[in-house]
Amino acid sequence: MDERRGKAPEIHPSSIVSSRARIGNGVRIGPWCSIGPDVEIGDNAELISHVVVDERTTLGEGVVCYPFTTVGMAPQDLKYRGEPTSCIVGARTIIRENVTIHRGTATGTGVTRIGPDCLIMANSHVAHDCTLGRGVIIVNNVVMGGHVVIGDDARIMGAAALHQFVRIGHAALVGGVCGVEADVIPYGSVLGNRARLVGLHWIWLRRNGVQPDEIRRMRQAFRALYPKAAHATSAVFQDRLEHVRQTYADDARVVEILDFIAAPSHRGLVRVQNGDMIESDGA
């Protein structure tokens, strides 16, 4: 049990905390931090040092911010005129050194939202109106434009760049130094600049207890959707979608992929280029 639970917050005398901020029990605010108005910091959170939490920002219980992070600063959007937008960081999320997270815009959702149990590694940027699900891992030097949506358990490797409005599906893997201009399907794995779809995220599936038979069926469905040399925007792709939906109607993860593809999109889908795949046995 956390020894700080139920205790009064500890605030270093060099830090500045707005009188309008709400600080939970057991919070530790180290030296040279700045906490703005209408900020809420949940129980047992920790700001190690030199952390800025700007106005209308919520940090959930147990969040840890490392030195020189800034959370909830004004968005880098020329249309922003000081509207009262916000930023929310879920419980137990860890934010490493030099990360910048900006609050939302009035022309977007109005809130930048990071789910619980995420890890955002050093020097990364989360732009205005982005939404990160539960358990997302963002590796060092990742940058994302505004309005990006990242599903639960996705992995974004180092120095990847995500175009504004891109969607990254549940448990997808974006390889290092990828330039991602379009949506990545759930459980998909993309590599390269520009990113191309190279298969499914087998490692996540295995580590999370997905049974070999289910993985095998996912692989079969994936190959039916993306046969070699097929083009994702061809009219035939819609026929393949319908065939896979009928064939795998009882496979929840396959249906999840199909529903993601069918959902509205600003950017379209990352494609398989020339049938280029990195295959494994998938089981």
C-alpha positions in Angstrom: 0.0 0.0 0.0 1.3 3.5 -0.9 2.7 5.1 2.3 1.4 8.5 1.1 -2.2 7.5 0.9 -4.4 9.8 3.0 -1.5 12.2 3.8 -1.4 15.9 3.1 0.3 16.9 -0.2 4.0 17.8 0.0 4.9 21.0 -2.0 8.4 22.2 -2.3 8.7 25.9 -1.3 10.2 26.8 -4.7 7.1 25.7 -6.6 4.2 28.0 -7.4 0.6 26.6 -7.0 -2.5 28.6 -8.0 -5.0 29.2 -5.2 -7.6 27.8 -7.7 -5.8 24.4 -8.1 -7.1 21.3 -6.3 -4.3 19.1 -5.0 -5.2 15.6 -3.7 -3.9 13.6 -0.8 -0.4 12.2 -0.9 0.7 14.4 -3.9 4.3 15.3 -4.1 5.3 18.5 -6.0 9.0 18.8 -6.2 11.2 21.9 -6.8 10.5 24.6 -9.4 7.1 23.4 -10.6 4.2 25.7 -11.7 0.6 24.7 -11.2 -2.0 26.9 -12.9 -5.6 27.8 -12.1 -8.4 25.2 -12.4 -5.8 22.3 -12.3 -6.8 19.2 -10.5 -4.1 16.7 -9.4 -5.3 13.3 -8.1 -4.2 11.5 -5.0 -0.6 10.2 -4.9 0.5 11.9 -8.1 4.1 13.1 -8.3 5.7 16.0 -10.1 9.4 15.4 -9.7 10.8 18.8 -10.6 10.5 21.6 -13.2 7.0 20.5 -14.3 4.5 23.0 -15.7 0.8 22.0 -15.5 -1.2 24.8 -17.1 -4.8 25.8 -16.6 -7.9 23.5 -16.8 -5.8 20.4 -16.7 -6.6 17.2 -14.7 -3.9 14.7 -13.7 -5.4 11.4 -12.4 -4.4 9.4 -9.3 -0.9 8.2 -9.3 0.3 10.1 -12.4 4.0 10.8 -12.5 5.6 13.7 -14.4 9.3 13.8 -14.8 11.4 17.0 -15.1 10.7 19.6 -17.8 7.4 18.2 -18.8 4.6 20.6 -19.8 1.0 19.5 -19.6 -2.1 21.4 -20.7 -0.4 24.3 -22.4 -2.2 26.3 -25.1 -2.5 24.5 -28.4 -0.3 25.3 -31.4 -3.2 26.2 -33.6 -3.5 29.6 -35.2 -7.3 29.4 -34.9 -7.1 29.2 -31.1 -8.3 32.4 -29.4 -8.0 31.5 -25.7 -11.2 29.5 -25.4 -11.6 27.5 -22.2 -10.4 24.1 -23.4 -8.9 21.4 -21.3 -6.5 18.4 -20.9 -7.1 15.2 -19.0 -4.5 12.6 -18.1 -5.7 9.3 -16.8 -4.6 7.5 -13.6 -1.1 6.0 -13.3 0.1 7.4 -16.5 3.8 8.1 -16.6 5.1 11.2 -18.5 8.9 11.3 -19.0 11.3 14.1 -19.5 10.6 17.0 -21.9 7.2 15.7 -23.0 4.7 18.4 -24.2 1.0 17.9 -24.1 -1.4 20.6 -25.3 -5.0 21.1 -24.4 -7.8 21.0 -26.9 -9.3 23.6 -29.2 -12.8 25.0 -29.6 -12.9 23.8 -33.2 -12.0 20.3 -32.1 -13.3 18.2 -29.3 -12.2 20.9 -26.8 -10.1 18.4 -24.8 -6.9 16.5 -25.1 -7.4 13.1 -23.4 -4.9 10.6 -22.3 -6.2 7.3 -20.9 -5.0 5.5 -17.7 -1.8 3.4 -17.5 -0.1 5.0 -20.5 3.7 5.6 -20.8 4.8 8.6 -22.8 8.6 8.6 -23.1 11.0 11.5 -23.3 10.8 14.3 -25.9 7.5 13.3 -27.3 4.6 15.7 -28.3 0.9 15.1 -27.9 -1.0 17.8 -29.8 -4.3 19.5 -29.3 -7.5 17.3 -29.3 -5.6 14.0 -29.4 -7.1 11.0 -27.7 -5.0 8.2 -26.3 -6.7 5.1 -24.9 -5.7 2.8 -22.0 -2.2 1.4 -21.8 -0.8 3.2 -24.8 3.0 3.3 -25.1 4.7 6.3 -26.8 8.4 5.8 -27.3 11.0 8.6 -27.3 10.7 11.5 -29.8 7.3 10.6 -31.2 5.3 13.6 -32.6 1.7 13.8 -33.5 -0.5 16.4 -35.1 -3.8 17.5 -33.7 -6.9 15.3 -33.5 -5.0 12.0 -33.6 -6.9 9.0 -32.0 -4.9 6.1 -30.6 -6.6 3.0 -29.4 -6.0 1.0 -26.3 -2.7 -0.9 -26.0 -1.2 0.6 -29.2 2.6 0.9 -29.4 4.2 3.9 -31.2 7.9 3.3 -31.6 10.6 6.0 -31.5 10.7 9.1 -33.7 7.4 8.1 -35.5 5.4 11.1 -36.8 1.6 10.9 -37.0 -0.3 13.2 -39.3 -3.2 15.2 -37.9 -6.6 13.3 -37.8 -4.9 9.9 -38.1 -6.5 6.9 -36.3 -4.3 4.2 -34.8 -6.4 1.1 -34.0 -6.5 -1.0 -30.8 -3.2 -2.8 -30.1 -1.6 -1.6 -33.4 2.2 -1.3 -33.7 3.8 1.7 -35.5 7.4 1.1 -36.2 10.3 3.5 -35.4 10.7 6.5 -37.7 7.4 5.8 -39.4 5.7 8.7 -41.2 2.0 7.8 -40.8 -0.3 9.7 -43.1 -3.3 7.4 -42.9 -5.2 5.1 -40.4 -3.7 1.9 -39.1 -6.2 -1.0 -38.5 -6.6 -2.6 -35.1 -3.8 -5.2 -34.5 -2.0 -3.9 -37.6 1.7 -3.5 -37.8 3.2 -0.7 -40.0 6.8 0.1 -41.0 8.6 2.6 -43.2 8.4 6.2 -44.3 5.8 6.5 -45.6 4.2 3.8 -43.4 3.1 0.6 -45.1 1.0 -2.3 -43.6 3.3 -5.3 -43.1 1.1 -7.7 -41.1 -0.5 -8.1 -37.7 0.9 -7.3 -34.3 1.6 -10.9 -33.4 3.7 -10.2 -30.4 0.9 -8.3 -28.6 -1.6 -11.1 -29.5 0.5 -13.8 -28.1 1.5 -11.9 -25.0 -2.1 -11.1 -24.2 -3.3 -14.7 -24.3 -5.0 -14.8 -27.6 -5.3 -18.5 -28.5 -3.4 -19.9 -31.5 -6.6 -20.9 -33.3 -7.9 -17.3 -33.1 -4.6 -15.9 -34.2 -4.7 -18.3 -37.2 -8.2 -17.1 -38.2 -7.2 -13.5 -37.8 -4.3 -14.2 -40.2 -6.6 -15.9 -42.7 -9.0 -12.9 -42.6 -6.1 -10.5 -43.0 -4.8 -12.3 -46.1 -8.4 -12.3 -47.5 -8.6 -8.6 -47.0 -5.1 -7.9 -48.3 -4.1 -10.5 -51.0 -0.8 -9.8 -52.7 -0.8 -7.0 -55.2 -4.2 -5.9 -54.1 -5.0 -2.1 -53.8 -7.0 -1.0 -50.7 -9.0 1.6 -52.6 -10.1 -0.6 -55.5 -13.8 -1.4 -55.9 -12.9 -5.0 -55.3 -11.8 -4.2 -51.8 -15.5 -3.6 -50.8 -16.3 -7.1 -52.0 -13.5 -8.5 -49.9 -14.7 -6.6 -46.9 -18.2 -8.1 -47.3 -16.8 -11.6 -47.9 -14.6 -11.4 -44.7 -17.5 -10.0 -42.7 -19.7 -12.9 -43.6 -17.0 -15.5 -43.2 -15.7 -14.3 -39.8 -18.9 -12.9 -38.3 -18.3 -14.7 -35.0 -14.7 -13.6 -34.6 -14.8 -10.5 -32.4 -11.3 -9.2 -33.3 -11.9 -9.6 -37.0 -15.2 -7.7 -36.7 -13.3 -5.0 -34.8 -11.0 -4.6 -37.7 -13.8 -4.4 -40.2 -15.8 -1.9 -38.1 -12.7 0.3 -37.9 -12.3 0.2 -41.7 -16.0 1.0 -42.1 -15.9 4.0 -39.7 -15.6 7.6 -41.0 -12.1 8.6 -41.7 -10.3 11.8 -42.6 -7.2 10.1 -43.9 -8.1 6.7 -45.4 -6.1 3.5 -44.6 -2.4 2.7 -44.6 -2.0 0.3 -47.5 0.0 -2.8 -48.3 2.4 -1.8 -51.0 2.9 -4.4 -53.7 1.7 -7.1 -51.4 4.7 -6.5 -49.2 4.3 -8.4 -45.9 6.5 -9.5 -43.1 5.0 -12.8 -42.2 5.3 -15.1 -39.2 3.6 -18.3 -38.3 0.9 -16.3 -36.5 0.4 -19.0 -33.9 
